[in-house]
Amino acid sequence: MGANVVDYLQATRDNPCWGENGAGVNCVDAQGQWILYGIINRGSFLCAGKYATSTMIQSHLDWIKKTIEAKELA
């Protein structure tokens, strides 16, 4: 998905529900390590949908690192 900011997720078990915005989307990378892949934007109001959207962390990683470093130095 390259530089896309929004990613579409297909739930395999439980779909994110209304109110879970901001929750992490975690997955296992090629080395078997759990990573934070994205942040939930929207899930189904009744938790019955099969899809959700998330913001991809990788697209914002430089900003996240700079913000964390700035706060640590403050």
LINTAUR-V787088 format. One line per field, one symbol per residue. phi: phi as a letter, one per 20 degrees, with the letter a starting at -180 (. if undefined). A space follows every 50 residues. Layout:
# LINTAUR-V787088
phi: ???
This chain:
# LINTAUR-V787088
phi: .legedcdddfecdegdgnegnffddbeefenefceeacfebcffdmdfd cbdbeffgfdffffffffffffef
